[in-house]
Amino acid sequence: MTWETIRKDPAAAHTPPNLTDYDRARAEFTWSQTREALAGLPGGGLNMAYEAVDRHAATQGGKVALRCIGREGAVSSVTYAELRRLTARFAQVLRALGVGRGDRVFTLLGRCPELYTTVLGTLKNRSVLCPLFSVSVASSSGRAPWAA
């Protein structure tokens, strides 16, 4: 199985790691310093989806943000610009459905590009994501252990 290698900027290759001493970082951690390190929304406030996608799309829109390898080996890539568009679209769908700030959005998706669109779109909408997962566990009787 082969796919295109994501190439890093040569200047970035010499950038030291962000966290070299965990104990020191933990001891010196403050929320105020952390808040200053984040870009923040253009109109004020903070949104994790903006920090993870939109601020990067503004300067690196054509760069790969996600690369997913499917079960059959198919590779799909999503750029920062595409991810910004998809997550904004999902947030707009939620708004059109009347889902707002603090409302819960449940999802039952595997690890696929759509999962990231759903998670980040939900956060952009200022809603709360509640991930669900499937369980395929059966006891020796062939029934799920919690089934009566």
KAURNOR-V395047 format. One line per field, one symbol per residue. ss: DSSP state (a for helix, b for strand, c for the rest). phi: phi as a letter, one per 40 degrees, with the letter a starting at -180 (. if undefined). psi: psi as a letter, one per 40 degrees, with the letter a starting at -180 (. if undefined). A space follows every 10 residues. Layout:
BEGIN
ss = ???
phi = ???
psi = ???
END
This chain:
BEGIN
ss = cccccccccc caaacccccc caaaaaaacc aaaaaaaccc cccccccaaa aaaaaaaaaa cccbbbbbbc ccccbbbbba aaaaaaaaaa aaaaaacccc cccbbbbccc ccaaaaaaaa aaaacccbbb bccccccccc cccccccc
phi = .baccccccd cccbccccbb bdcccccccb cccccccccg cdchgbaccc ccbcccccbb dccccbbbbc dcgcbbbbcd cccccccccc cccdcccgcb dgccbcbbbc cadccccccc cccccgcbcb cbacbbbbcc cgbccccc
psi = hiihhhhihd dddehiidhd gddddddehi ddddddeidi ideiahhddd ddcdddddef deihdhhhhi deehhiihid dddddddddd ddddddeeha heihhiigia gidddddddd ddddefihhg hiiihghiad eeiideh.
END
